[in-house]
Amino acid sequence: MYRSLVMLGVCLVVAVKSSPAAQRTSEGHPDLTGEWVLNRDLSTDARQMGEGRQGREAGGAPEGHGGPGGGRPGGFGGGMRVGLPGDSGRGAAGDESKMREQMEAAQRLIREAPTSMVLIYNEPKLAMAAADGRTRTLYADKRKVKTANGNAELEARWDDDKLVAETKFGSIRVVETYAVAETGDQLVVTVRIDAPGPGRGGRPSPELRRVYDRVGSGDERAK
């Protein structure tokens, strides 16, 4: 499936080359269509986020290792950890166990970022395929859909020129934004986990930022 998307993506990329500016759909939204490769120099170092001070303060366990696939909802990600609501030891053990499972599922969603991917946007559907074969589909019309394994609910919408996708694992949300640069040659993806709990102290969730270069723009850096 990835190969077919790549072939279509290459044709679409050739079409956009004629104009340096970001293309727009008939609805006036930025067109995310294209083949994109991760720019490591401009992207957040996921290891630093996973091993940072906030993770230690929250008392989170060491981050696990994850390979491609593995039943991840959405499949796309890049390492980040935040503390679990209930890590303070208060509350029923059953509630803490359930919350921990939800947090682990949320972290699996964002653990590994694709180093390259093909996006095809056809209002309101965004089809995504990573180089390792993982696929994902977002609908930008606010429809609520279950993830492939049924353990979360996914909803996407446009917020001005940014596509915002929210995946809900109970009271825990993974919030992603997709924005194309005005020049059309870069895609900026931000990801964060929003979770309630007394241990957070009002601090905002850490945010992971990934920058992708459009293939054919002359600045593809991740191989």
N, C-alpha and C positions, 0 to 999 in steps of 0.2 A: 504494500500500500504506500509505503514511504517513497518507493521509486516512482510510482505513478504521480504522486503529489509533487515530487521533485521535477519530473518532466513538465508538468503543468506549470509549476512555479518558475522554471527556467523561461518558459515562453512568456509568462506574465512579467518576469523581471526584464526581459528584452523590451517589452512594450513600454515599461516605465522609464527605461534608460533615456528616452527621447526628451524627458523633462527632469531637471534637477529638483524641482519642487515636489513636495508630498502630494500624491494623488488623492482625490476625494470621490466618495461614492455618490450615487444619485441623490441620496438623502443628506449629503453635505458632510458626512463623517470621514475622517482620515481612512484611507484604504490601507489596511495592514498587510495586504497581499505581497508576498515576496519570499525569497530565501535569505535567511539571516544567520550570521555567524557571531559567536560571542567575542567581544572585545575585552580581553582579560585586564588590560591596563586601566580601563575606565570602569570596571565592574567591582563591586564589593568583594573583598576576600572573605569567602564563606567560612574559612577556618578561623579567622579572627572573631567573627560573630559567634561561632559555635563555642569558642573557648574564652569568650570575653567575660568581663567583670559581672555583667548582669546575670549571666548563667550561673556563675559561682554564688552570687548573692541569693539567687532563687533556690539554690540547693538542688539543681537539676542533676540527674545522673549523667555520666559521660555519654557522649553521642554515639549511637550505634553506627554500624556500617551498612550501607545499602547498595545493592547493585541495580542494574537496569531492570525494569519490570517489577516483579515482586508484588503485583496486585495493588500498586499505588494508585489511589484515585487521581486521575489526571496525569500521573506519571512524571510531570515536570517539576524540577525543584533546584535547591541550592542551600547547603547546610545552615541552620539557624536553630537556636534553642532559647526558650523562655521558660520561666518557672511555672509550675502547675498550681492552679488554684487548689488549695487543700494541702500544699506542701508543708504548711505550718503545723500540721498534725491535728487540726480541729476538724470536726465534722464526722459523720458516719463513715466507717471503712468502705462500705459499699459505694457511697457517693464518690469518695476519693478514688476508688478503683476505676469507676466509670469515667471520671474526669481525666484520669491518667491515660486511659485507653484512647479517649478522644484527642488528648494532646499529642499522644504518640502518632495517631493517624494524621493529624494536622502536620506534624513535623515530617512524616514520610512524604506528604504531598509536595513539600518544598525542598526536600533534602538534596536532590541532584538536579542542577540546571542543565538543560540541553546545550551542548556547545555549538550545535547548529540545528536549524529547524526550518520547515517550510510552512508558511501561513497562507491560507486562501480565504479571503473574506467575500462573502456573497450575502448581502444584507438580508436578515440579521445574523447569519451563521458564520462563525469563524472556525474553520477546520485547521488543526495544528498537527504536525507530524515531526517527530525528532529523528535524528539520524539513526538511532538504535531501534527504530520501529514503533516506539510508543506514540499513541495518538490521543487526541483530545478534541472535544467540540464544545464551543461556547455559543450561546444564543443571546444577542445583545438587546432583546426585547423584554427583558425582565421575567421571562418565563422561568419557573422553578423546575429543575430536573434533578433526578437522583444520579449520583456518581455510579460508575460501572459496578462497584461491589455493594452499592446500596447503603453504605454507612454514613453518607453525608448528602447535603442538598446544595446544589449549585445554582447561582443566579448571576446574570451579567447585565450591564447597562452602560449607556454612554453618559459620561459626566463632562460636558463640553467636548473637548477633543480627546479625552482619555476614555478608554474602555476599562471599566471596573468590573472585576469578577470576584464574587464572594462565595466561598465554600464553607458551609456551616456544619460543624461537628457538635451537635448539641448547642451549648452556649459559647463554644469556641469558634472563631471565624478566621479563615485565611483570606486576606484581602490582597488582590493583585491589581495593578494598573498597567495598561499598555498605551504608550504614546509614541507617535512617530515625529521625528524632528521636522522642522519646517523645510529643511533641505531635502527630506525624503530618504536620506542615506543612513539613518540610524533609528533604531527602535529601543526605547527605554522601558524596562520592566521593573516595577518595584513590588516587593512582597513583604507582608508583615503578618504576625499572628496577634489577634485581639482576644484576650481572655480575661474574665472577671476574677476577683479573688483578693483577699485582704493582704496578701504578700506583695502586691504590686506597688502600693504606696503612691498611686497616681502617676507613676512614671509611664511615658509612652512606650509602646512596643518597639523593639529594634526593627529597623527596616533594611531589607536587602535590596540592593540596586544592581541591576544587570543592564549592560549596554550591548546591543547587537549591531553589527555593521551589515548593510545590505550587500549581498554577494553581487559583484560587478561594479561596486562603487570605488574599487581600487584600494580599500583599507580593511580587508578581511585579515584578522590577526590570530584567531584561534584555529588551530588545525587538530 
